[in-house]
């Protein structure tokens, strides 16, 4: 298996600052077309207002731009009118409110515009005023902390928007990352992180940014010092209660993992154990229990607030009721405008919720922290050497300088098992990480799902719960790939894992068709079956069950799902070939693999099917009997020239050097296998 690296599943972030409800309503009356996707974009008018001598007008313009660019089709109109160059100076405006809304507008632009817009923002030098703003914010933190009570726009509010903008840019632009390194912004973000005792939202944004900029950034690692590591350790070791702080500690654990090579040797084992302990504590939380509790607490709070409203109305008359009605209107109407809660296709903004949605915010923080924990463990169970890029270079070199045999030799290194360092292995085992990961692979609890289904504002959590399960399955794949059988609990425990995965796939009325689930569960099954087969451990899944899974998976549009399904068939078939009376099953597997090898449109899938055929029919009387029955030799002789031609015609333009290396290796092995079959069939 090659190196498996976790993906970042960062959701675009939206500005939480904006105009008061009354002002928003006035704006809607004057500019009603802004609320309609098909209306003319008001870019020119809003950008003109940025030049107003009135701070209120400039704030209005920034807040309106922040809202309008959430509709991505409006972004080109703003870009054509130099929105970045016009908003840039607003970051250093004399008004804190303008600074905050300008940073929010740029943040939304970076989130909704995607990588290309972020690259363009960096090229237009947005990082120069942003860096100055962040330094000014940090210089004013102490005064801001003393005076932030009941203040609408504080320095830390400005910093919150600015850090999120910086995070988005560094996530999308290597040039932004370079500027981050050269401008010494690490110390600024650490200062934001250190606000965790009184401003956990800002600290979380800083931790997200750190988690991004410390990944695969050797230049930054060189500038690490004891003060930075101490600040991170303070966060990691904090005992502040609540889901937000749990999320913060999880992100800090991810940053510490990224910085592992910068840790003093004497502290490495202790720090890695602290990281594993943090992840274990996060995964130990049971969302199936906590989500219904949080929802019940929200309902009780709403009921109490309603009772207080009735009491106040009875005591104070109609004027008091009118005041409460206006507050409820603000509660319902303002967040959609101020927090970006408009319907945006395929985008999840549920992690930026109004302050009064405390229980829902806690639920989101819990699930986000568990997803992040699992993604960190995926990385912990990856090999650092060689890197993916180095393998691609090696593969390319093999192709140009060596023959097929050298390709085969090189590939054996590529496919060698991953190894964990002793410190990482010890930390994962000590904190029972494999056991906790396995628990998270279960389907979301029915009670929690019902709670979320029954309340519109909680429905966003359903996908988050499912995503935690998918990450856990991917994590299980890596854990199985890197840890020895004894560390995983022995043969009996692995059989239990097999039964569990079997129940996930085969207990529902039909095999789930969700692509992300199929990709994760087939990866986990592939790793498990490889481990079981290598140790000659009996497994509980029948060939017929695995055939049905493979049939469902081979119809999936995701290439990796089809590849996993074929590998599962290959592992199953090669195991069955050693047993008596299995020729009929081998024949069924062989026909399925031949079908894919000849008809799938993807060359990598064709290659995987051929590779699996070679594994299944490599040896044994049962395999020989099945091969004769399906006329395997004739079929492979027909496929061989087609496969070679596809590699020659499609390979260079469509596939990576690593994939071509694997395909060339399969081509060579196919030629040899046909020669072997010719000898066998002459008997």
DRENKOL-781756 format. One record per residue (C-alpha): residue number from 0; chain; z, x, y. Coordinates in steps of 0.001 Angstrom, whole numbers, padded with zeros to 6 digits, always signed. Example, Ala and Ser with C-alpha at 12.3 -4.5 7.8 and 13.67 -1.06 7.14 Angstrom:
2
   i ch      pz      px      py
   0  A +007800 +012300 -004500
   1  A +007140 +013670 -001060
REM end
This chain:
683
   i ch      pz      px      py
   0  A +000000 +000000 +000000
   1  A -000718 +001129 +003512
   2  A +001614 +001007 +006453
   3  A +002570 -002487 +007547
   4  A +003388 -002894 +011191
   5  A +004890 -006003 +012745
   6  A +002952 -007932 +015365
   7  A +004400 -008912 +018683
   8  A +004579 -012634 +019066
   9  A +005322 -012693 +022700
  10  A +004997 -016034 +024389
  11  A +003592 -016098 +027918
  12  A +006425 -016490 +030391
  13  A +006558 -018840 +033346
  14  A +008216 -018755 +036712
  15  A +011435 -020722 +037000
  16  A +011504 -020593 +040786
  17  A +009796 -023136 +042997
  18  A +010100 -025721 +045694
  19  A +012758 -028426 +045936
  20  A +011691 -031745 +044416
  21  A +011086 -033356 +047767
  22  A +008789 -030548 +048812
  23  A +006906 -030753 +045525
  24  A +006397 -034475 +046068
  25  A +005096 -033839 +049594
  26  A +002712 -031236 +048262
  27  A +001482 -033675 +045617
  28  A +000727 -036250 +048260
  29  A -001245 -033760 +050354
  30  A -002870 -031861 +047470
  31  A -003038 -034375 +044627
  32  A -006121 -032657 +043256
  33  A -003983 -029678 +042177
  34  A -002510 -031759 +039361
  35  A -005909 -032522 +037827
  36  A -007653 -029976 +035635
  37  A -011090 -031095 +036690
  38  A -010380 -031076 +040431
  39  A -011607 -028374 +042786
  40  A -009322 -025344 +042701
  41  A -007437 -024956 +046043
  42  A -007445 -021152 +045827
  43  A -008902 -020447 +049268
  44  A -006493 -022777 +051078
  45  A -003400 -021456 +049266
  46  A -004337 -017817 +049754
  47  A -004871 -018490 +053460
  48  A -001313 -019876 +053707
  49  A +000036 -016505 +052534
  50  A -000762 -015191 +056037
  51  A +001386 -017832 +057754
  52  A +004152 -016592 +060101
  53  A +006451 -019190 +058500
  54  A +008424 -017971 +055469
  55  A +008634 -021553 +054186
  56  A +004839 -021861 +054178
  57  A +004426 -018503 +052452
  58  A +006983 -019567 +049836
  59  A +005147 -022855 +049367
  60  A +001840 -021005 +048897
  61  A +003301 -018609 +046310
  62  A +005007 -021429 +044395
  63  A +001804 -023477 +044413
  64  A -000282 -020542 +043164
  65  A +002309 -020015 +040444
  66  A +001828 -023614 +039360
  67  A -001965 -023794 +039637
  68  A -002728 -020590 +037676
  69  A -000976 -022096 +034659
  70  A -004309 -023869 +034212
  71  A -006239 -020840 +033041
  72  A -009618 -022171 +034162
  73  A -008463 -021820 +037786
  74  A -007741 -018093 +037456
  75  A -011320 -016824 +038063
  76  A -011397 -018637 +041394
  77  A -008239 -016812 +042481
  78  A -009444 -013455 +041173
  79  A -012706 -013781 +043116
  80  A -010618 -014150 +046287
  81  A -008508 -011007 +045663
  82  A -005337 -012884 +044729
  83  A -003652 -009699 +043481
  84  A -004210 -007785 +046713
  85  A -003072 -010774 +048740
  86  A +000060 -011441 +046702
  87  A +001003 -007761 +046425
  88  A +002410 -007471 +049974
  89  A +004409 -010661 +049412
  90  A +006546 -008727 +046897
  91  A +008018 -006847 +049869
  92  A +008213 -009840 +052224
  93  A +011226 -010085 +054527
  94  A +012208 -013356 +052782
  95  A +013915 -013173 +049387
  96  A +012503 -016593 +048512
  97  A +008945 -015388 +049162
  98  A +009553 -012253 +047097
  99  A +010819 -014319 +044180
 100  A +007989 -016865 +044214
 101  A +005359 -014145 +044723
 102  A +006695 -012254 +041693
 103  A +006694 -015540 +039774
 104  A +003081 -016254 +040736
 105  A +001978 -012786 +039624
 106  A +003998 -013187 +036450
 107  A +002214 -016440 +035612
 108  A -001135 -014871 +036459
 109  A -000438 -012003 +034052
 110  A +000795 -014357 +031311
 111  A -002031 -016914 +031553
 112  A -004804 -014467 +032385
 113  A -004352 -012307 +029295
 114  A -005056 -008625 +028723
 115  A -008107 -008334 +030961
 116  A -006329 -009840 +033961
 117  A -003329 -007558 +033373
 118  A -005604 -004519 +033261
 119  A -007257 -005675 +036489
 120  A -003869 -006163 +038165
 121  A -002871 -002613 +037276
 122  A -006197 -001240 +038554
 123  A -005576 -003039 +041840
 124  A -002313 -001093 +042142
 125  A +000109 -004004 +041827
 126  A +002618 -001603 +040270
 127  A +003146 +000252 +043571
 128  A +004750 -002688 +045435
 129  A +006359 -003905 +042191
 130  A +008049 -000522 +041684
 131  A +009317 -000538 +045279
 132  A +010603 -004083 +044860
 133  A +012463 -003255 +041646
 134  A +014098 -000223 +043243
 135  A +015193 -002300 +046240
 136  A +016552 -004990 +043915
 137  A +018627 -002512 +041935
 138  A +019949 -000925 +045133
 139  A +021142 -004369 +046210
 140  A +022692 -005460 +042894
 141  A +026297 -004767 +043874
 142  A +026110 -006770 +047086
 143  A +024149 -009484 +045297
 144  A +026810 -009819 +042599
 145  A +029497 -010349 +045218
 146  A +027548 -012990 +047143
 147  A +025453 -014779 +044528
 148  A +027710 -017847 +044106
 149  A +025902 -020994 +045256
 150  A +023082 -018911 +046710
 151  A +019582 -020171 +045984
 152  A +017597 -016916 +046047
 153  A +019516 -013797 +045082
 154  A +018389 -010217 +044594
 155  A +018954 -010649 +040860
 156  A +016701 -013731 +040819
 157  A +013961 -011606 +042367
 158  A +014627 -008853 +039834
 159  A +014390 -011374 +036986
 160  A +010851 -012401 +037957
 161  A +009855 -008795 +038669
 162  A +011080 -007462 +035340
 163  A +009185 -010197 +033500
 164  A +006026 -009284 +035414
 165  A +006521 -005613 +034538
 166  A +007077 -006545 +030885
 167  A +003823 -008531 +030756
 168  A +001848 -005683 +032338
 169  A +003279 -003007 +030025
 170  A +002652 -005257 +027030
 171  A -001042 -005549 +027892
 172  A -002003 -002316 +029654
 173  A -001688 +001298 +028513
 174  A -002202 +002320 +032137
 175  A +000829 +000247 +033132
 176  A +002832 +002014 +030440
 177  A +001729 +005364 +031840
 178  A +002798 +004323 +035338
 179  A +006138 +003138 +033915
 180  A +006697 +006605 +032468
 181  A +005625 +008545 +035542
 182  A +007432 +006340 +038065
 183  A +010737 +006719 +036255
 184  A +011208 +002979 +035856
 185  A +013392 +003427 +032784
 186  A +016521 +003881 +034927
 187  A +015671 +000739 +036914
 188  A +015337 -001382 +033772
 189  A +018559 +000078 +032373
 190  A +020316 -001046 +035577
 191  A +018990 -004554 +034958
 192  A +020225 -004362 +031368
 193  A +023692 -003424 +032602
 194  A +024029 -006812 +034327
 195  A +024625 -008398 +030896
 196  A +028282 -009162 +031606
 197  A +027423 -011594 +034428
 198  A +023637 -012203 +034236
 199  A +022560 -012356 +030620
 200  A +019120 -013837 +031489
 201  A +018180 -010762 +033549
 202  A +019584 -008474 +030849
 203  A +017495 -010219 +028179
 204  A +014326 -009794 +030248
 205  A +015175 -006107 +030699
 206  A +015781 -005758 +026950
 207  A +012414 -007398 +026206
 208  A +010735 -004930 +028566
 209  A +012561 -001983 +026979
 210  A +011625 -003201 +023498
 211  A +007970 -003085 +024578
 212  A +007893 +000212 +026486
 213  A +009872 +002198 +023897
 214  A +007507 +001392 +021031
 215  A +005103 +004244 +020197
 216  A +005723 +005946 +023550
 217  A +006520 +009649 +022899
 218  A +006317 +010513 +026606
 219  A +009139 +008104 +027420
 220  A +011243 +009252 +024473
 221  A +011311 +012732 +025977
 222  A +013088 +011380 +029056
 223  A +015885 +009697 +027110
 224  A +019359 +010876 +028014
 225  A +022937 +010226 +027029
 226  A +023433 +007692 +029850
 227  A +020538 +005524 +028601
 228  A +021734 +005619 +024999
 229  A +025303 +004864 +026105
 230  A +024146 +001769 +028039
 231  A +022263 +000514 +024997
 232  A +025243 +001191 +022740
 233  A +027462 -000780 +025124
 234  A +025170 -003791 +024753
 235  A +024867 -003314 +021001
 236  A +028640 -003152 +020632
 237  A +029446 -006035 +022968
 238  A +031356 -008991 +021569
 239  A +030416 -011604 +024167
 240  A +030064 -014987 +022469
 241  A +027044 -017248 +022652
 242  A +023460 -017355 +021461
 243  A +022045 -015632 +024556
 244  A +024259 -012593 +023958
 245  A +023335 -012649 +020271
 246  A +019680 -012530 +021320
 247  A +020413 -009673 +023738
 248  A +022164 -007620 +021056
 249  A +019222 -008174 +018707
 250  A +016769 -006867 +021306
 251  A +019046 -003884 +021961
 252  A +018977 -003167 +018225
 253  A +015172 -003169 +018372
 254  A +015199 -000723 +021288
 255  A +017626 +001581 +019457
 256  A +015341 +001524 +016420
 257  A +012401 +002514 +018616
 258  A +014510 +005380 +019990
 259  A +015740 +006613 +016610
 260  A +013958 +009952 +016924
 261  A +015779 +010590 +020226
 262  A +019232 +010028 +018769
 263  A +021459 +013073 +018318
 264  A +021536 +014003 +014638
 265  A +025295 +013528 +014469
 266  A +024981 +009916 +015663
 267  A +021919 +008795 +013732
 268  A +023601 +007371 +010637
 269  A +026261 +005592 +012707
 270  A +023724 +004116 +015130
 271  A +021355 +002961 +012380
 272  A +024290 +001296 +010659
 273  A +025170 -000456 +013940
 274  A +021564 -001634 +014255
 275  A +021578 -002997 +010700
 276  A +024974 -004641 +011294
 277  A +023644 -006411 +014398
 278  A +020590 -007697 +012535
 279  A +022724 -008806 +009596
 280  A +025110 -010707 +011886
 281  A +022190 -012457 +013537
 282  A +020584 -013442 +010224
 283  A +023942 -014659 +008879
 284  A +023889 -017504 +011418
 285  A +022733 -020707 +009731
 286  A +020247 -022535 +011943
 287  A +020309 -025472 +009539
 288  A +023965 -026045 +010432
 289  A +023977 -024893 +014048
 290  A +020976 -026870 +015330
 291  A +022418 -030298 +014397
 292  A +025742 -029203 +015920
 293  A +024053 -028166 +019169
 294  A +022114 -031412 +019336
 295  A +025317 -033416 +018740
 296  A +027020 -031460 +021545
 297  A +024115 -032251 +023873
 298  A +024304 -035953 +023046
 299  A +028073 -035953 +023662
 300  A +027595 -034228 +027014
 301  A +024894 -036695 +028066
 302  A +027132 -039603 +027022
 303  A +030005 -038153 +029059
 304  A +027753 -037675 +032073
 305  A +026539 -041271 +031779
 306  A +030139 -042544 +031651
 307  A +031025 -040529 +034745
 308  A +028008 -041974 +036521
 309  A +029092 -045557 +035757
 310  A +032629 -044809 +036915
 311  A +031439 -043217 +040146
 312  A +029097 -046125 +040819
 313  A +031868 -048664 +040350
 314  A +034176 -046735 +042684
 315  A +031716 -045751 +045366
 316  A +029145 -048561 +045446
 317  A +025351 -048555 +045492
 318  A +024941 -045454 +047662
 319  A +026575 -043296 +044980
 320  A +024275 -044753 +042319
 321  A +021249 -043979 +044468
 322  A +022420 -040376 +044795
 323  A +022751 -040048 +041002
 324  A +019350 -041656 +040488
 325  A +017821 -039042 +042780
 326  A +019575 -036279 +040822
 327  A +018191 -037658 +037560
 328  A +014748 -037812 +039137
 329  A +015086 -034170 +040124
 330  A +016250 -033312 +036611
 331  A +013207 -034979 +035053
 332  A +010544 -034276 +037672
 333  A +011367 -030804 +038925
 334  A +011460 -028738 +035733
 335  A +007899 -029611 +034728
 336  A +006700 -028266 +038078
 337  A +009148 -025418 +038475
 338  A +009311 -024200 +034894
 339  A +005693 -024601 +033905
 340  A +006282 -027395 +031404
 341  A +002733 -028687 +031663
 342  A +000762 -029079 +028511
 343  A -001042 -025823 +027858
 344  A -003083 -025571 +024703
 345  A -001714 -023322 +021957
 346  A +001063 -021981 +024165
 347  A +004820 -022245 +023661
 348  A +006947 -022085 +026802
 349  A +010100 -023569 +025306
 350  A +012137 -020419 +025874
 351  A +012142 -021083 +029631
 352  A +014138 -024260 +029925
 353  A +016101 -025843 +032770
 354  A +019678 -024669 +033226
 355  A +021037 -028099 +032287
 356  A +019471 -027853 +028819
 357  A +022164 -025452 +027657
 358  A +022301 -026530 +024018
 359  A +018523 -026432 +023667
 360  A +018441 -023004 +025313
 361  A +021029 -021839 +022770
 362  A +018925 -023198 +019907
 363  A +015842 -021382 +021183
 364  A +017839 -018169 +021678
 365  A +019149 -018371 +018097
 366  A +015708 -018796 +016531
 367  A +014111 -016183 +018804
 368  A +016834 -013682 +017879
 369  A +016362 -014314 +014160
 370  A +012604 -013934 +014437
 371  A +013052 -010672 +016352
 372  A +015606 -009433 +013790
 373  A +013142 -009969 +010963
 374  A +010341 -008250 +012874
 375  A +012608 -005224 +013452
 376  A +013414 -005067 +009725
 377  A +009666 -005184 +008999
 378  A +009336 -002030 +011103
 379  A +012387 -000427 +009510
 380  A +010678 -000864 +006141
 381  A +007504 +000905 +007269
 382  A +006501 +004493 +006764
 383  A +006276 +006496 +009973
 384  A +004140 +009278 +008535
 385  A +001219 +009248 +008442
 386  A +000364 +006699 +011091
 387  A -002391 +004134 +010847
 388  A -004510 +006127 +013257
 389  A -004084 +009310 +011231
 390  A -005189 +007486 +008099
 391  A -008280 +006237 +009898
 392  A -009077 +009806 +010983
 393  A -008522 +011087 +007442
 394  A -010696 +008344 +006020
 395  A -013467 +009098 +008481
 396  A -013254 +012794 +007666
 397  A -013384 +012066 +003952
 398  A -016530 +010020 +004389
 399  A -018434 +012665 +006284
 400  A -017270 +015825 +004538
 401  A -016505 +014894 +000962
 402  A -018060 +013150 -001985
 403  A -016888 +010082 -003900
 404  A -014353 +012006 -005976
 405  A -012686 +013334 -002837
 406  A -012597 +009798 -001485
 407  A -010833 +008677 -004636
 408  A -008290 +011505 -004373
 409  A -007652 +010762 -000710
 410  A -007144 +007096 -001428
 411  A -004450 +007781 -003978
 412  A -002358 +009207 -001142
 413  A -003167 +006254 +001050
 414  A -001948 +003824 -001582
 415  A +001239 +005686 -002487
 416  A +004510 +003739 -002170
 417  A +006354 +003855 +001125
 418  A +009696 +005629 +001271
 419  A +012754 +004899 +003378
 420  A +014965 +007605 +004817
 421  A +018375 +007869 +003198
 422  A +020084 +006650 +006393
 423  A +017890 +003558 +006733
 424  A +018140 +002755 +003040
 425  A +021920 +003071 +003118
 426  A +022222 +000884 +006225
 427  A +020028 -001880 +004795
 428  A +021828 -001930 +001460
 429  A +025343 -001686 +002968
 430  A +024753 -004685 +005224
 431  A +023013 -006666 +002444
 432  A +019852 -007068 +004471
 433  A +017568 -007905 +001473
 434  A +019855 -010806 +000506
 435  A +019897 -012164 +004075
 436  A +016124 -011841 +004380
 437  A +015627 -013775 +001149
 438  A +017775 -016646 +002438
 439  A +015605 -016940 +005541
 440  A +012474 -017385 +003399
 441  A +013610 -020906 +002470
 442  A +011934 -023908 +004057
 443  A +013748 -025112 +007200
 444  A +016723 -027391 +006491
 445  A +015786 -031096 +006376
 446  A +018711 -032118 +008612
 447  A +017672 -029642 +011302
 448  A +014031 -030720 +011022
 449  A +015031 -034379 +011387
 450  A +017106 -033629 +014485
 451  A +014141 -031878 +016098
 452  A +011682 -034586 +015073
 453  A +013798 -037324 +016645
 454  A +013980 -035769 +020117
 455  A +010800 -034865 +022050
 456  A +012373 -031938 +023904
 457  A +013603 -030427 +020614
 458  A +010279 -030702 +018768
 459  A +009310 -027226 +019964
 460  A +011957 -025838 +017591
 461  A +010085 -026996 +014486
 462  A +007437 -024309 +014870
 463  A +010121 -021780 +015704
 464  A +012002 -022567 +012487
 465  A +008784 -022262 +010504
 466  A +007991 -018975 +012237
 467  A +011360 -017567 +011164
 468  A +010471 -018432 +007553
 469  A +007056 -016764 +007860
 470  A +008570 -013593 +009335
 471  A +011164 -013562 +006548
 472  A +008420 -013700 +003913
 473  A +006557 -010843 +005607
 474  A +009842 -008965 +005782
 475  A +010460 -009602 +002084
 476  A +007037 -008104 +001343
 477  A +008047 -004865 +003095
 478  A +011527 -004799 +001565
 479  A +010036 -005171 -001926
 480  A +007474 -002466 -001152
 481  A +009973 +000143 +000010
 482  A +013234 -000348 -001876
 483  A +013948 +000541 -005493
 484  A +014756 -002109 -008091
 485  A +018433 -001171 -008303
 486  A +018900 -001563 -004531
 487  A +017328 -005000 -004781
 488  A +019855 -006097 -007404
 489  A +018065 -005098 -010600
 490  A +015647 -006926 -012897
 491  A +017643 -010159 -012923
 492  A +017632 -010365 -009134
 493  A +013877 -009786 -009006
 494  A +013339 -012602 -011507
 495  A +015418 -014785 -009198
 496  A +013160 -013835 -006288
 497  A +010140 -014749 -008398
 498  A +011651 -018160 -009169
 499  A +012411 -018683 -005480
 500  A +008868 -017800 -004347
 501  A +007499 -019996 -007118
 502  A +009567 -022931 -005830
 503  A +008295 -022381 -002281
 504  A +004688 -022583 -003415
 505  A +004764 -024992 -006332
 506  A +007632 -027428 -005572
 507  A +005796 -029350 -002825
 508  A +003327 -032041 -004036
 509  A +000492 -029626 -003275
 510  A +000310 -025966 -002317
 511  A +000922 -025646 +001458
 512  A -002265 -024949 +003412
 513  A -000694 -023485 +006573
 514  A -002489 -020156 +007027
 515  A +000465 -018203 +008374
 516  A +002639 -019383 +005483
 517  A -000042 -018507 +002917
 518  A -000521 -015048 +004390
 519  A +003211 -014332 +004297
 520  A +003977 -015830 +000884
 521  A +000988 -014224 -000866
 522  A +001965 -010835 +000609
 523  A +005506 -011247 -000722
 524  A +004225 -012391 -004132
 525  A +001820 -009468 -004330
 526  A +004617 -006949 -003672
 527  A +006969 -008674 -006085
 528  A +004421 -008822 -008914
 529  A +003512 -005157 -008390
 530  A +007186 -004193 -008643
 531  A +007806 -006392 -011682
 532  A +004687 -005123 -013450
 533  A +005533 -001472 -012777
 534  A +008988 -001948 -014355
 535  A +007790 -004182 -017246
 536  A +010071 -007001 -016094
 537  A +009172 -010500 -017387
 538  A +008302 -012899 -014601
 539  A +008622 -016659 -014466
 540  A +005326 -017702 -012844
 541  A +002733 -018868 -015342
 542  A -000876 -017642 -015166
 543  A -001952 -021245 -014536
 544  A +000354 -021482 -011491
 545  A -000952 -018208 -010127
 546  A -004515 -019365 -010721
 547  A -003860 -022538 -008706
 548  A -002324 -020471 -005888
 549  A -005287 -018103 -005901
 550  A -007753 -020966 -005846
 551  A -006021 -022422 -002781
 552  A -005797 -019014 -001114
 553  A -009428 -018049 -001728
 554  A -010456 -021141 +000269
 555  A -008434 -019914 +003255
 556  A -010305 -018569 +006286
 557  A -007872 -015640 +006695
 558  A -009261 -012569 +004925
 559  A -005845 -011071 +004135
 560  A -004831 -014261 +002296
 561  A -007921 -014079 +000104
 562  A -007338 -010383 -000544
 563  A -003719 -011022 -001534
 564  A -004752 -013827 -003884
 565  A -007258 -011564 -005634
 566  A -004693 -008774 -005949
 567  A -002261 -011272 -007510
 568  A -004910 -012236 -010076
 569  A -005596 -008569 -010785
 570  A -001903 -007762 -011337
 571  A -001436 -010856 -013522
 572  A -004545 -010135 -015588
 573  A -003737 -006466 -016171
 574  A -000255 -007488 -017396
 575  A -001665 -010182 -019712
 576  A -004232 -007765 -021137
 577  A -001349 -005929 -022857
 578  A -000248 -009077 -024690
 579  A -001692 -010806 -027762
 580  A -003578 -014113 -027591
 581  A -004407 -013950 -023903
 582  A -008207 -013676 -024085
 583  A -008788 -017258 -022902
 584  A -006603 -016763 -019817
 585  A -008268 -013415 -019083
 586  A -011627 -015125 -019359
 587  A -010528 -017721 -016786
 588  A -009278 -014982 -014432
 589  A -012462 -012956 -014921
 590  A -014716 -015890 -014052
 591  A -012684 -016605 -010902
 592  A -012933 -012971 -009769
 593  A -016676 -012783 -010474
 594  A -017208 -015931 -008425
 595  A -015496 -014373 -005393
 596  A -017130 -010974 -005865
 597  A -020589 -012549 -005749
 598  A -020145 -015347 -003211
 599  A -017544 -014455 -000581
 600  A -019122 -013531 +002744
 601  A -016626 -010752 +003505
 602  A -017313 -007311 +002059
 603  A -013616 -006381 +001872
 604  A -012937 -009513 -000198
 605  A -015902 -008676 -002460
 606  A -014439 -005217 -002964
 607  A -010959 -006542 -003731
 608  A -012400 -008940 -006335
 609  A -014292 -006092 -008023
 610  A -011213 -003865 -007912
 611  A -009154 -006621 -009542
 612  A -011809 -007020 -012271
 613  A -011577 -003318 -013020
 614  A -007790 -003605 -013364
 615  A -007897 -006670 -015608
 616  A -010557 -005419 -018024
 617  A -009677 -001730 -018053
 618  A -008194 -001653 -021544
 619  A -007069 -003627 -024568
 620  A -008506 -005777 -027340
 621  A -007864 -009040 -025502
 622  A -009625 -007733 -022405
 623  A -012572 -006543 -024504
 624  A -012863 -009951 -026155
 625  A -012757 -011779 -022817
 626  A -015278 -009373 -021291
 627  A -017763 -010162 -024065
 628  A -017248 -013909 -023657
 629  A -017984 -013889 -019921
 630  A -020788 -011289 -020247
 631  A -018936 -009060 -017789
 632  A -021240 -006055 -018210
 633  A -024357 -008048 -017277
 634  A -022592 -009654 -014335
 635  A -021371 -006313 -012955
 636  A -024791 -004684 -013359
 637  A -026206 -007539 -011283
 638  A -023496 -007195 -008633
 639  A -023576 -003395 -008356
 640  A -026812 -002943 -006333
 641  A -025948 -005916 -004127
 642  A -022513 -004448 -003358
 643  A -023969 -001001 -002596
 644  A -026592 -002532 -000324
 645  A -023995 -004562 +001602
 646  A -021895 -001444 +002186
 647  A -024952 +000395 +003501
 648  A -026189 -002434 +005725
 649  A -022959 -004044 +006964
 650  A -020322 -001373 +006528
 651  A -020721 +000880 +009538
 652  A -020822 -001834 +012155
 653  A -018294 -004358 +010870
 654  A -015561 -002444 +009059
 655  A -013030 +000254 +009914
 656  A -013196 +003797 +008515
 657  A -010192 +003019 +006315
 658  A -011891 -000079 +004890
 659  A -015086 +001883 +004271
 660  A -013099 +004551 +002468
 661  A -011623 +001912 +000157
 662  A -015021 +000260 -000375
 663  A -016671 +003571 -001223
 664  A -013912 +004266 -003706
 665  A -014465 +000873 -005360
 666  A -018201 +001557 -005492
 667  A -017588 +004820 -007357
 668  A -015088 +003227 -009722
 669  A -017489 +000356 -010407
 670  A -020193 +002787 -011487
 671  A -017768 +004531 -013835
 672  A -016448 +001235 -015195
 673  A -019954 +000004 -016015
 674  A -020467 +003210 -018000
 675  A -017188 +002572 -019839
 676  A -018169 -001047 -020608
 677  A -021554 +000045 -021947
 678  A -019762 +002283 -024431
 679  A -017305 -000443 -025429
 680  A -019982 -003114 -025879
 681  A -021958 -000883 -028281
 682  A -019130 -001067 -030825
REM end
